[in-house]
Amino acid sequence: MASSSFAAGAYAAIQGVGGGVKPPARVQATQGAGDGFSSLLGSALENVGDAGRKADQQALSVAAGKANVVDVVTAVAESETALQTLVAVRDRMISAYEEIMRMQI
């Protein structure tokens, strides 16, 4: 749970704030819709995992006396935000799927 997250990158890109966080990769128009979406989701999941690993590393560094507690709190908060964003996206996807399944053809 750490700072480098898909959500943080998206928010930074929208606000025009760099902060060392890369914005999410753009899907090229030549890709199929399924390929681009699945790669985007895969990238988001990977970023959330990276955020968690960074937070763990920060916590271990503080325990060893090599890092600042503020850095750990920041990394954990950013990781939590990334995870909450991922869960919200999942919930919206499930809701959209259920709505599509209720449609009459």
N, C-alpha and C positions, 0 to 999 in steps of 0.2 A: 504494500500500500504506500504509494509515493507520489512525487510531484509530476512526473512525466505521464500525463494521461490524455486520452482522447478528448475528454470534456474540457480540460484546461486548455488544450491546444485550440479547440473550437472557440471557446470563450475569448481567448487571447486574440485569435484571428478576427473575431467580430469586433472586439473593442480596439483593435490596432495596437495591442500591448504585446511586446515580444516576451519579455521575462524569461528567455531561454527555453521556452516551450515551443516545440514545432507545431504548426497547425496541421490538421489532418490532411492526408494525401487526397488529392482530387481524383475522381474517377474519370478516366478518359472516355470520350464519346465513342471511340471505336470498340470499346469493350461491350460485351453483351450485358444486358441489365442484371442478369443473375450473377455473372462473374464479378462485376463491379461491386454489387451489394454484398456478396459473400466475402470478398476480399476486404471490404470496408469493415464488416463485422469482425472478421478475423483480426484485422489490425487493431480494432478497438479492444478486443479481448486481450490481445498481446500487450497493449499499452496499460491496461488495468493490472495485468500480472506484473509488468515491469514496475508499476507504481508500488505494488505490494512488496516486491523484492527490495526496492530502494528504501522503503520505510523500515523494513527489517534490518537492512544494513546500517541505517542511521541509528536504530535502537541499539544494535550491537556496538557501534562506535561510541555511543554515549556510555554504555556499560563499561567499555574499556578506557573511558576518559579521554577519547580522541575527538569528540564532537560536542557541539553545543545543544542543549536541550531544546532550544527554540527551533533548531533545524529538524529535530525529531518530531516535534509537535506539528510543524508545518508539513512535513512529509506524510504524517499519519492523516492529517486533515485533508490533504489533497488526495490521498489514496481513498479515503472515505467518500469524498465527493465524486471521484471517478466511479467507484463501485455503486453509489446511489444513482448516478446518471445511467450506468449500464443497466441497473435493475429497472429504472423508469422506461428505458428504451425497450427492454424485454416485455414489460407490462403493456406498453403501447402496441408492440408487435402482436402479442397474444390477443389483445382487444380487437385489432384490425382483422386478424385471422378469423376470430369468432364472428365478427360482423359480416365478413365475406361469406362465411359458411351459412349464415342466416338468410342471405340473399336468395331470391327465387329466380330461377333461370327460365 
